[in-house]
């Protein structure tokens, strides 16, 4: 059995931060965009988007730990958040 290295522990800690913090940010942006985009009354759109947040957050966490490196996990979360954030900004300014 090989001893756990600090590099490995750092990678796991980085992925954990990406999953918790980055996943939260990604989910928040995705849900806000979904609530704006759904053609439902506002209360129904927000309720449905909130229910979908559990699926989005779970998938983000699973994806972070399924990638080959912590750098790829952070990059994927950051790029996805940036793209969805831009779409949210455009959708928010249009309405």
BAZA-464019 format. One record per residue: residue number from 1; residue in three letters; chain; x, y, z of N, C-alpha, C in turn. Coordinates in pm, whole numbers, padded with zeros to 5 digits, m for minus. Each point is the difference from the previous one (the first is absolute). Example, Ala and Ser with C-alpha at 12.3 -4.5 7.8 and 13.67 -1.06 7.14 Angstrom:
<sites>
{nr 1; rest ALA; kette A; n_u 01319; n_v m00569; n_w 00780; ca_u m00089; ca_v 00119; ca_w 00000; c_u 00090; c_v 00120; c_w 00000}
{nr 2; rest SER; kette A; n_u m00035; n_v 00105; n_w m00072; ca_u 00082; ca_v 00119; ca_w 00006; c_u m00077; c_v 00109; c_w 00073}
</sites>
This chain:
<sites>
{nr 1; rest UNK; kette A; n_u 00084; n_v m00117; n_w 00000; ca_u m00084; ca_v 00117; ca_w 00000; c_u 00089; c_v 00124; c_w 00000}
{nr 2; rest UNK; kette A; n_u m00024; n_v 00090; n_w m00094; ca_u 00082; ca_v 00121; ca_w m00008; c_u m00058; c_v 00109; c_w 00089}
{nr 3; rest UNK; kette A; n_u 00088; n_v 00076; n_w 00063; ca_u m00051; ca_v 00109; ca_w 00085; c_u m00061; c_v 00110; c_w m00087}
{nr 4; rest UNK; kette A; n_u m00098; n_v 00066; n_w 00055; ca_u m00066; ca_v 00107; ca_w m00071; c_u 00090; c_v 00122; c_w m00003}
{nr 5; rest UNK; kette A; n_u 00020; n_v 00056; n_w m00117; ca_u 00087; ca_v 00115; ca_w m00014; c_u m00078; c_v 00130; c_w 00017}
{nr 6; rest UNK; kette A; n_u 00072; n_v 00107; n_w 00026; ca_u m00065; ca_v 00130; ca_w 00014; c_u m00057; c_v 00046; c_w m00133}
{nr 7; rest UNK; kette A; n_u 00065; n_v m00040; n_w m00108; ca_u m00051; ca_v 00037; ca_w m00132; c_u m00137; c_v m00063; c_w m00025}
{nr 8; rest UNK; kette A; n_u m00013; n_v m00124; n_w 00036; ca_u m00128; ca_v m00070; ca_w m00016; c_u m00107; c_v 00063; c_w 00089}
{nr 9; rest UNK; kette A; n_u 00037; n_v 00029; n_w 00123; ca_u m00096; ca_v 00063; ca_w 00091; c_u m00042; c_v 00138; c_w m00050}
{nr 10; rest UNK; kette A; n_u 00094; n_v 00073; n_w m00055; ca_u m00032; ca_v 00131; ca_w m00056; c_u m00094; c_v m00010; c_w m00118}
{nr 11; rest UNK; kette A; n_u 00022; n_v m00102; n_w m00084; ca_u m00089; ca_v m00019; ca_w m00115; c_u m00142; c_v m00035; c_w 00045}
{nr 12; rest UNK; kette A; n_u m00009; n_v m00082; n_w 00101; ca_u m00133; ca_v m00035; ca_w 00053; c_u m00066; c_v 00121; c_w 00064}
{nr 13; rest UNK; kette A; n_u 00077; n_v 00079; n_w 00075; ca_u m00055; ca_v 00121; ca_w 00061; c_u m00045; c_v 00099; c_w m00108}
{nr 14; rest UNK; kette A; n_u 00078; n_v 00013; n_w m00106; ca_u m00035; ca_v 00090; ca_w m00108; c_u m00128; c_v m00046; c_w m00070}
{nr 15; rest UNK; kette A; n_u m00011; n_v m00128; n_w m00025; ca_u m00123; ca_v m00053; ca_w m00061; c_u m00120; c_v 00021; c_w 00093}
{nr 16; rest UNK; kette A; n_u 00022; n_v m00017; n_w 00129; ca_u m00109; ca_v 00021; ca_w 00095; c_u m00048; c_v 00144; c_w m00003}
{nr 17; rest UNK; kette A; n_u 00095; n_v 00094; n_w m00004; ca_u m00039; ca_v 00141; ca_w m00010; c_u m00069; c_v 00030; c_w m00132}
{nr 18; rest UNK; kette A; n_u 00048; n_v m00061; n_w m00108; ca_u m00064; ca_v 00019; ca_w m00130; c_u m00142; c_v m00056; c_w 00001}
{nr 19; rest UNK; kette A; n_u m00017; n_v m00116; n_w 00064; ca_u m00132; ca_v m00063; ca_w 00004; c_u m00096; c_v 00082; c_w 00086}
{nr 20; rest UNK; kette A; n_u 00045; n_v 00042; n_w 00117; ca_u m00091; ca_v 00071; ca_w 00090; c_u m00023; c_v 00144; c_w m00046}
{nr 21; rest UNK; kette A; n_u 00108; n_v 00077; n_w m00009; ca_u m00013; ca_v 00141; ca_w m00036; c_u m00033; c_v 00023; c_w m00145}
{nr 22; rest UNK; kette A; n_u 00079; n_v m00060; n_w m00088; ca_u m00024; ca_v 00017; ca_w m00143; c_u m00131; c_v m00060; c_w m00045}
{nr 23; rest UNK; kette A; n_u m00034; n_v m00115; n_w 00057; ca_u m00128; ca_v m00062; ca_w m00033; c_u m00117; c_v 00086; c_w 00043}
{nr 24; rest UNK; kette A; n_u 00016; n_v 00066; n_w 00115; ca_u m00106; ca_v 00089; ca_w 00049; c_u m00018; c_v 00119; c_w m00094}
{nr 25; rest UNK; kette A; n_u 00111; n_v 00060; n_w m00040; ca_u m00007; ca_v 00115; ca_w m00091; c_u m00061; c_v m00042; c_w m00134}
{nr 26; rest UNK; kette A; n_u 00048; n_v m00110; n_w m00054; ca_u m00052; ca_v m00051; ca_w m00127; c_u m00150; c_v m00028; c_w 00010}
{nr 27; rest UNK; kette A; n_u m00040; n_v m00064; n_w 00106; ca_u m00142; ca_v m00033; ca_w 00020; c_u m00084; c_v 00127; c_w 00014}
{nr 28; rest UNK; kette A; n_u 00048; n_v 00097; n_w 00074; ca_u m00075; ca_v 00124; ca_w 00018; c_u m00023; c_v 00072; c_w m00132}
{nr 29; rest UNK; kette A; n_u 00105; n_v 00007; n_w m00081; ca_u m00013; ca_v 00067; ca_w m00129; c_u m00094; c_v m00079; c_w m00092}
{nr 30; rest UNK; kette A; n_u 00017; n_v m00131; n_w m00003; ca_u m00083; ca_v m00084; ca_w m00087; c_u m00148; c_v 00009; c_w 00039}
{nr 31; rest UNK; kette A; n_u m00027; n_v 00003; n_w 00128; ca_u m00138; ca_v 00003; ca_w 00046; c_u m00063; c_v 00136; c_w m00027}
{nr 32; rest UNK; kette A; n_u 00077; n_v 00108; n_w 00019; ca_u m00053; ca_v 00133; ca_w m00031; c_u m00031; c_v 00011; c_w m00149}
{nr 33; rest UNK; kette A; n_u 00087; n_v m00053; n_w m00084; ca_u m00025; ca_v 00001; ca_w m00144; c_u m00121; c_v m00085; c_w m00036}
{nr 34; rest UNK; kette A; n_u m00012; n_v m00115; n_w 00063; ca_u m00114; ca_v m00089; ca_w m00026; c_u m00130; c_v 00067; c_w 00041}
{nr 35; rest UNK; kette A; n_u m00001; n_v 00067; n_w 00116; ca_u m00122; ca_v 00067; ca_w 00046; c_u m00041; c_v 00111; c_w m00095}
{nr 36; rest UNK; kette A; n_u 00098; n_v 00070; n_w m00059; ca_u m00033; ca_v 00104; ca_w m00096; c_u m00048; c_v m00057; c_w m00133}
{nr 37; rest UNK; kette A; n_u 00056; n_v m00114; n_w m00039; ca_u m00027; ca_v m00055; ca_w m00133; c_u m00130; c_v m00082; c_w m00008}
{nr 38; rest UNK; kette A; n_u m00046; n_v m00053; n_w 00111; ca_u m00120; ca_v m00084; ca_w m00005; c_u m00124; c_v 00083; c_w m00032}
{nr 39; rest UNK; kette A; n_u m00081; n_v m00046; n_w m00093; ca_u m00121; ca_v 00074; ca_w m00038; c_u m00118; c_v m00034; c_w 00092}
{nr 40; rest UNK; kette A; n_u 00019; n_v 00023; n_w 00126; ca_u m00102; ca_v m00028; ca_w 00101; c_u m00023; c_v 00126; c_w 00082}
{nr 41; rest UNK; kette A; n_u m00110; n_v 00003; n_w 00077; ca_u m00013; ca_v 00110; ca_w 00095; c_u 00121; c_v 00003; c_w 00094}
{nr 42; rest UNK; kette A; n_u 00037; n_v 00119; n_w 00045; ca_u 00124; ca_v 00019; ca_w 00076; c_u 00013; c_v m00096; c_w 00118}
{nr 43; rest UNK; kette A; n_u m00104; n_v m00017; n_w 00079; ca_u 00007; ca_v m00088; ca_w 00117; c_u 00025; c_v m00145; c_w m00042}
{nr 44; rest UNK; kette A; n_u m00065; n_v m00045; n_w m00105; ca_u 00020; ca_v m00137; ca_w m00048; c_u 00140; c_v m00019; c_w m00057}
{nr 45; rest UNK; kette A; n_u 00049; n_v 00099; n_w m00074; ca_u 00134; ca_v m00009; ca_w m00058; c_u 00106; c_v m00006; c_w 00109}
{nr 46; rest UNK; kette A; n_u m00015; n_v 00080; n_w 00103; ca_u 00097; ca_v m00001; ca_w 00111; c_u m00007; c_v m00132; c_w 00076}
{nr 47; rest UNK; kette A; n_u m00119; n_v m00050; n_w 00022; ca_u m00015; ca_v m00128; ca_w 00070; c_u 00063; c_v m00114; c_w m00078}
{nr 48; rest UNK; kette A; n_u m00027; n_v m00007; n_w m00130; ca_u 00058; ca_v m00106; ca_w m00082; c_u 00151; c_v 00013; c_w m00008}
{nr 49; rest UNK; kette A; n_u 00049; n_v 00122; n_w m00015; ca_u 00145; ca_v 00021; ca_w m00006; c_u 00066; c_v m00039; c_w 00132}
{nr 50; rest UNK; kette A; n_u m00064; n_v 00031; n_w 00110; ca_u 00055; ca_v m00037; ca_w 00131; c_u 00005; c_v m00151; c_w 00016}
{nr 51; rest UNK; kette A; n_u m00102; n_v m00070; n_w m00046; ca_u 00003; ca_v m00146; ca_w 00005; c_u 00111; c_v m00057; c_w m00088}
{nr 52; rest UNK; kette A; n_u 00023; n_v 00062; n_w m00115; ca_u 00105; ca_v m00045; ca_w m00090; c_u 00140; c_v 00027; c_w 00057}
{nr 53; rest UNK; kette A; n_u 00009; n_v 00092; n_w 00096; ca_u 00131; ca_v 00032; ca_w 00058; c_u 00064; c_v m00120; c_w 00067}
{nr 54; rest UNK; kette A; n_u m00079; n_v m00089; n_w 00055; ca_u 00056; ca_v m00119; ca_w 00064; c_u 00069; c_v m00089; c_w m00102}
{nr 55; rest UNK; kette A; n_u m00058; n_v m00011; n_w m00118; ca_u 00059; ca_v m00081; ca_w m00107; c_u 00128; c_v 00065; c_w m00051}
{nr 56; rest UNK; kette A; n_u m00005; n_v 00131; n_w m00024; ca_u 00116; ca_v 00071; ca_w m00054; c_u 00117; c_v m00005; c_w 00098}
{nr 57; rest UNK; kette A; n_u m00025; n_v 00025; n_w 00126; ca_u 00107; ca_v 00000; ca_w 00100; c_u 00061; c_v m00139; c_w 00015}
{nr 58; rest UNK; kette A; n_u m00083; n_v m00101; n_w 00002; ca_u 00049; ca_v m00138; ca_w 00010; c_u 00087; c_v m00036; c_w m00120}
{nr 59; rest UNK; kette A; n_u m00044; n_v 00037; n_w m00119; ca_u 00078; ca_v m00028; ca_w m00121; c_u 00133; c_v 00076; c_w 00000}
{nr 60; rest UNK; kette A; n_u m00001; n_v 00123; n_w 00048; ca_u 00124; ca_v 00078; ca_w 00007; c_u 00099; c_v m00067; c_w 00095}
{nr 61; rest UNK; kette A; n_u m00047; n_v m00044; n_w 00114; ca_u 00088; ca_v m00067; ca_w 00097; c_u 00054; c_v m00130; c_w m00058}
{nr 62; rest UNK; kette A; n_u m00085; n_v m00078; n_w m00061; ca_u 00046; ca_v m00125; ca_w m00061; c_u 00102; c_v 00025; c_w m00109}
{nr 63; rest UNK; kette A; n_u m00023; n_v 00102; n_w m00081; ca_u 00092; ca_v 00030; ca_w m00108; c_u 00136; c_v 00043; c_w 00053}
{nr 64; rest UNK; kette A; n_u 00002; n_v 00081; n_w 00105; ca_u 00128; ca_v 00046; ca_w 00057; c_u 00086; c_v m00118; c_w 00044}
{nr 65; rest UNK; kette A; n_u m00059; n_v m00098; n_w 00061; ca_u 00078; ca_v m00114; ca_w 00049; c_u 00022; c_v m00106; c_w m00108}
{nr 66; rest UNK; kette A; n_u m00066; n_v 00012; n_w m00115; ca_u 00020; ca_v m00096; ca_w m00108; c_u 00107; c_v 00045; c_w m00099}
{nr 67; rest UNK; kette A; n_u 00039; n_v 00126; n_w 00004; ca_u 00100; ca_v 00049; ca_w m00094; c_u 00138; c_v m00051; c_w 00036}
{nr 68; rest UNK; kette A; n_u 00092; n_v 00014; n_w m00095; ca_u 00133; ca_v m00057; ca_w 00019; c_u 00091; c_v 00084; c_w 00089}
{nr 69; rest UNK; kette A; n_u m00031; n_v 00128; n_w 00019; ca_u 00086; ca_v 00084; ca_w 00084; c_u m00082; c_v 00110; c_w 00065}
{nr 70; rest UNK; kette A; n_u 00057; n_v 00058; n_w 00105; ca_u m00066; ca_v 00110; ca_w 00069; c_u m00002; c_v 00125; c_w m00088}
{nr 71; rest UNK; kette A; n_u 00102; n_v 00016; n_w m00082; ca_u 00004; ca_v 00114; ca_w m00092; c_u m00114; c_v m00007; c_w m00100}
{nr 72; rest UNK; kette A; n_u m00023; n_v m00116; n_w m00054; ca_u m00111; ca_v m00018; ca_w m00093; c_u m00134; c_v 00021; c_w 00071}
{nr 73; rest UNK; kette A; n_u m00011; n_v m00041; n_w 00123; ca_u m00124; ca_v 00020; ca_w 00076; c_u m00028; c_v 00149; c_w 00019}
{nr 74; rest UNK; kette A; n_u 00102; n_v 00075; n_w 00043; ca_u m00016; ca_v 00145; ca_w 00017; c_u m00029; c_v 00068; c_w m00132}
{nr 75; rest UNK; kette A; n_u 00071; n_v m00041; n_w m00104; ca_u m00022; ca_v 00061; ca_w m00131; c_u m00139; c_v m00023; c_w m00053}
{nr 76; rest UNK; kette A; n_u m00048; n_v m00122; n_w 00015; ca_u m00135; ca_v m00031; ca_w m00046; c_u m00107; c_v 00076; c_w 00074}
{nr 77; rest UNK; kette A; n_u 00016; n_v 00010; n_w 00131; ca_u m00096; ca_v 00076; ca_w 00081; c_u 00006; c_v 00148; c_w m00036}
{nr 78; rest UNK; kette A; n_u 00121; n_v 00053; n_w m00014; ca_u 00015; ca_v 00143; ca_w m00030; c_u m00055; c_v 00035; c_w m00138}
{nr 79; rest UNK; kette A; n_u 00034; n_v m00081; n_w m00100; ca_u m00047; ca_v 00028; ca_w m00136; c_u m00152; c_v m00014; c_w m00009}
{nr 80; rest UNK; kette A; n_u m00053; n_v m00105; n_w 00060; ca_u m00146; ca_v m00019; ca_w m00001; c_u m00071; c_v 00116; c_w 00070}
{nr 81; rest UNK; kette A; n_u 00055; n_v 00043; n_w 00113; ca_u m00060; ca_v 00111; ca_w 00072; c_u 00008; c_v 00130; c_w m00080}
{nr 82; rest UNK; kette A; n_u 00112; n_v 00021; n_w m00069; ca_u 00016; ca_v 00121; ca_w m00080; c_u m00098; c_v 00003; c_w m00118}
{nr 83; rest UNK; kette A; n_u m00014; n_v m00113; n_w m00067; ca_u m00093; ca_v m00007; ca_w m00115; c_u m00144; c_v 00021; c_w 00047}
{nr 84; rest UNK; kette A; n_u m00039; n_v m00070; n_w 00106; ca_u m00136; ca_v 00016; ca_w 00050; c_u m00022; c_v 00139; c_w 00058}
{nr 85; rest UNK; kette A; n_u 00103; n_v 00056; n_w 00064; ca_u m00009; ca_v 00136; ca_w 00052; c_u m00020; c_v 00102; c_w m00111}
{nr 86; rest UNK; kette A; n_u 00070; n_v m00017; n_w m00111; ca_u m00018; ca_v 00090; ca_w m00113; c_u m00141; c_v m00013; c_w m00057}
{nr 87; rest UNK; kette A; n_u m00048; n_v m00122; n_w m00011; ca_u m00135; ca_v m00022; ca_w m00049; c_u m00103; c_v 00062; c_w 00095}
{nr 88; rest UNK; kette A; n_u 00024; n_v m00012; n_w 00129; ca_u m00090; ca_v 00059; ca_w 00099; c_u 00002; c_v 00152; c_w m00009}
{nr 89; rest UNK; kette A; n_u 00117; n_v 00057; n_w m00018; ca_u 00012; ca_v 00144; ca_w m00012; c_u m00075; c_v 00050; c_w m00123}
{nr 90; rest UNK; kette A; n_u 00014; n_v m00071; n_w m00112; ca_u m00069; ca_v 00037; ca_w m00124; c_u m00151; c_v m00015; c_w 00019}
{nr 91; rest UNK; kette A; n_u m00043; n_v m00110; n_w 00060; ca_u m00143; ca_v m00023; ca_w 00021; c_u m00058; c_v 00101; c_w 00099}
{nr 92; rest UNK; kette A; n_u 00078; n_v 00036; n_w 00100; ca_u m00048; ca_v 00096; ca_w 00099; c_u m00010; c_v 00140; c_w m00055}
{nr 93; rest UNK; kette A; n_u 00092; n_v 00038; n_w m00088; ca_u m00005; ca_v 00135; ca_w m00057; c_u m00105; c_v 00010; c_w m00110}
{nr 94; rest UNK; kette A; n_u m00037; n_v m00114; n_w m00059; ca_u m00101; ca_v 00001; ca_w m00105; c_u m00141; c_v 00011; c_w 00056}
{nr 95; rest UNK; kette A; n_u m00018; n_v m00043; n_w 00124; ca_u m00137; ca_v 00003; ca_w 00055; c_u m00026; c_v 00117; c_w 00089}
</sites>
